[in-house]
Amino acid sequence: MNSQQVIVHVRFAPNGRVVQISERPAKLTPNQWFDVLNARASSSYRLIARGRGVFRLTRTAIETFKQETTRRE
């Protein structure tokens, strides 16, 4: 694993539901993956106009979050 920077893009519906989010594990819904990232890395989140946002994380962090999430199931 490495510390390469990754930008996770998030798109929201007008009702606030997450419509799309990158780097999402197949077993999680878009909202569930957003909740995982928000709980563990909220300081890395930036809101963008028109119902979008981004998390700026390392590849290592993303892979760790994915492993922790799949381990619990």
C-alpha positions in Angstrom: 0.0 0.0 0.0 1.1 3.6 -0.5 0.2 7.1 0.5 -0.9 8.2 -3.0 -3.6 10.9 -2.7 -7.1 9.8 -3.9 -10.1 12.1 -4.3 -13.4 10.4 -3.5 -16.2 12.2 -5.4 -19.7 12.3 -3.9 -23.0 13.4 -5.6 -26.1 14.1 -3.7 -29.8 14.0 -4.7 -31.9 17.1 -3.9 -33.2 15.3 -0.8 -29.7 14.8 0.5 -29.4 11.1 -0.4 -26.0 10.0 -1.8 -26.5 9.1 -5.5 -22.9 8.4 -6.4 -19.7 8.0 -4.5 -16.3 6.7 -5.9 -14.1 3.9 -4.4 -17.3 2.3 -2.9 -17.0 -1.4 -1.9 -19.6 -3.5 -3.7 -21.3 -4.6 -0.5 -22.2 -1.1 0.6 -24.8 1.3 -0.7 -23.6 4.8 -1.6 -25.1 6.2 1.7 -23.4 3.5 3.8 -20.0 4.2 2.2 -20.5 8.0 2.7 -21.3 7.3 6.4 -18.1 5.2 6.8 -16.0 7.9 5.3 -17.8 10.7 7.2 -17.4 8.9 10.5 -13.7 8.2 10.0 -12.4 11.1 7.9 -14.9 14.0 8.1 -12.0 16.5 8.4 -11.0 15.4 4.8 -14.4 16.3 3.3 -15.0 19.5 1.3 -18.4 20.6 0.0 -18.6 21.7 -3.6 -21.5 23.5 -5.4 -24.4 21.8 -7.0 -24.8 18.9 -4.5 -21.3 17.5 -4.7 -18.4 17.0 -2.4 -15.0 15.3 -2.1 -13.0 13.4 0.4 -9.2 13.8 -0.1 -7.6 10.7 1.4 -4.6 8.5 1.0 -4.9 5.2 -0.8 -3.8 3.5 2.4 -6.6 5.1 4.4 -9.3 4.1 1.8 -8.0 0.5 1.7 -8.0 0.4 5.5 -11.6 1.7 5.7 -12.7 -0.9 3.1 -11.0 -3.8 5.0 -12.5 -2.7 8.3 -16.0 -2.5 6.7 -15.9 -5.9 5.1 -14.4 -7.5 8.2 -17.5 -6.6 10.2 -19.9 -8.3 7.9 
